[in-house]
Amino acid sequence: MPEPQRSLVAAYLSRLPEGIASYPDVVVKGTIVRSMIETSPTPLVATELPSELHELLRSPPLPTEWVPEVPVLTLMLAYQERIPEQRYDSWVEARNLALLANPLYRALFAMIGPERIYSSAAKRWGAFRRGTSVEIVEKRPHWVQIALSYPRHLHDAATLHTVAIAFRVTAMVGGASSSQSRVERFDATRADIVVEWR
């Protein structure tokens, strides 16, 4: 009999130097957490989650607060492992579209063209995250390769899948009629993500 598949959450936390307490200075805006909880695609049972997530779920941060990213990624993985991939991807896309349409952030993204958005990707990334960075490795018409740098094992294949969706949505918010994205390669501290659009 095959061994049961290890959960995304358990696999992710096992690679981090201090589990869910790793990298407290790597932070994301509270609005990302609130958007996850307020649009939750499935109920989460607190007793099935690491105890560090209980307060996050019970009392989400204010939109402008900075929150450690590891618990946020852990929460995201808890959703990801509980619903089918297509439903998860649709939820992530809709959530990011709504987030970037928020008046707080609309001016950073809306209808200025994907080329211009990605040309200043570092500034836009910094509006939502600190402790990680992005840079444009290569640009072509309707195509960009983005390098995401992060502390050791902050990201894995599952979390990067979600990041790639967010980059794809960014092109759409910028005015693309359609877009797609993929993680080209990644290792413990860097991922290369390609986005294409029309």
C-alpha positions in Angstrom: 0.0 0.0 0.0 1.5 3.4 -1.0 2.2 5.9 1.7 -0.3 8.8 2.1 0.8 12.0 0.3 2.3 14.6 2.6 0.3 17.8 2.8 1.5 20.9 1.1 1.6 22.7 4.4 3.7 20.0 6.2 6.1 19.7 3.2 6.6 23.5 3.0 7.1 24.1 6.7 9.6 21.1 7.0 12.0 22.9 4.6 12.2 26.1 6.5 14.9 26.8 9.1 12.4 27.7 11.9 9.2 26.4 10.5 6.3 28.9 10.5 8.4 31.3 12.5 11.1 31.6 9.8 12.0 35.0 8.2 9.8 37.3 10.4 11.3 40.3 8.5 10.0 39.1 5.2 6.5 40.6 5.1 3.5 41.2 2.9 0.7 43.8 3.1 -2.3 42.9 5.3 -4.6 43.4 2.3 -3.3 40.2 0.8 -4.3 38.2 3.9 -7.7 39.9 4.2 -8.5 39.2 0.5 -7.8 35.5 1.1 -9.9 35.2 4.2 -12.8 37.4 3.0 -13.1 35.5 -0.3 -12.3 32.1 1.2 -13.1 29.3 -1.3 -13.6 26.7 1.4 -14.0 26.7 5.2 -10.8 26.2 7.1 -11.0 24.3 10.4 -8.6 26.0 12.9 -7.7 22.7 14.6 -6.4 21.3 11.3 -4.0 24.3 10.9 -0.8 25.3 12.7 -1.7 27.2 15.8 0.1 30.3 14.5 -2.6 30.7 11.9 -5.5 30.8 14.4 -5.1 34.5 15.3 -4.6 35.4 11.6 -8.0 33.8 10.8 -9.8 35.2 13.8 -8.5 38.7 13.5 -7.2 39.5 10.0 -4.7 42.4 9.8 -5.6 45.9 8.6 -5.0 46.3 4.8 -2.0 48.6 5.4 -0.3 46.4 8.1 2.8 44.4 7.3 2.5 40.7 8.2 5.2 38.0 8.1 5.0 36.2 4.8 5.6 32.6 5.9 2.3 32.3 7.8 0.5 33.9 4.8 2.1 31.4 2.4 1.1 28.6 4.8 -2.5 29.8 4.9 -2.5 29.9 1.1 -1.2 26.4 0.9 -3.9 25.3 3.3 -6.5 26.5 0.8 -4.6 25.0 -2.1 -4.5 21.5 -0.7 -8.2 21.5 0.1 -9.8 22.4 -3.3 -9.3 21.2 -6.9 -6.5 22.9 -8.8 -8.8 24.6 -11.4 -11.0 26.0 -8.7 -8.0 27.2 -6.7 -6.5 28.9 -9.8 -9.8 30.6 -10.6 -10.0 31.9 -7.0 -6.5 33.2 -7.0 -7.1 35.0 -10.3 -10.3 36.6 -9.2 -8.8 37.6 -5.8 -5.8 39.2 -7.5 -8.0 41.0 -10.0 -10.1 42.5 -7.2 -7.1 43.3 -5.1 -5.4 45.3 -8.0 -8.6 47.1 -8.8 -8.8 48.4 -5.2 -8.5 52.2 -5.1 -5.4 51.9 -2.9 -3.5 50.2 -5.7 -5.4 50.9 -9.0 -3.0 53.8 -10.0 -0.1 51.4 -9.8 -1.5 49.0 -12.4 -4.7 49.9 -14.2 -4.6 50.2 -18.0 -1.1 51.5 -18.5 0.0 48.6 -20.6 1.8 45.4 -19.5 5.1 46.6 -20.9 5.1 49.7 -18.6 3.9 47.6 -15.6 6.7 45.1 -15.9 9.3 47.8 -16.6 8.8 49.0 -13.1 8.1 45.6 -11.6 10.3 46.1 -8.5 8.4 49.2 -7.4 5.1 47.5 -7.8 6.3 44.4 -6.1 7.5 46.6 -3.2 4.0 48.0 -2.7 2.9 44.6 -1.4 6.1 42.8 -0.2 9.4 43.4 1.6 12.3 41.0 2.0 12.0 39.6 -1.5 12.7 41.2 -4.8 11.9 40.9 -8.5 13.9 42.0 -11.5 13.3 41.7 -15.3 15.7 39.3 -16.8 14.5 39.7 -20.4 11.8 41.5 -22.3 10.4 40.9 -25.8 7.1 42.2 -27.3 4.3 40.7 -25.3 6.7 38.5 -23.3 8.8 39.0 -20.1 11.0 36.8 -17.9 11.0 37.8 -14.2 13.5 36.7 -11.6 12.1 36.4 -8.1 14.7 36.3 -5.3 13.8 35.2 -1.8 15.3 33.7 1.4 16.2 30.0 1.4 13.1 27.8 0.8 10.6 30.7 1.3 9.0 29.5 -1.9 8.4 26.0 -3.3 6.6 24.7 -6.4 3.1 25.2 -5.0 3.7 28.8 -3.7 5.4 29.8 -7.0 2.4 28.5 -8.9 0.3 31.1 -7.1 2.9 33.8 -7.7 2.8 33.0 -11.4 -0.9 33.5 -11.5 -0.5 36.9 -9.8 2.0 37.9 -12.5 -0.4 36.8 -15.2 -3.2 38.8 -13.7 -1.0 41.9 -13.6 -0.8 41.8 -17.4 -4.6 41.7 -17.6 -5.1 44.6 -15.2 -2.6 46.5 -17.3 -4.8 46.1 -20.4 -3.9 42.7 -21.9 -6.9 40.8 -23.4 -5.4 37.5 -22.4 -2.2 36.3 -20.6 -0.5 33.2 -19.4 2.4 32.5 -17.1 4.7 29.6 -16.0 7.5 29.0 -13.6 10.5 28.2 -15.9 12.8 27.0 -13.2 13.4 27.6 -9.5 15.8 26.6 -6.7 16.1 27.4 -3.0 16.5 31.2 -3.4 15.4 32.1 -6.9 12.6 31.5 -9.4 12.3 32.5 -13.1 8.7 33.2 -14.2 7.7 33.9 -17.8 4.6 35.9 -18.7 3.1 36.2 -22.2 0.1 38.3 -23.2 -1.9 39.7 -26.1 
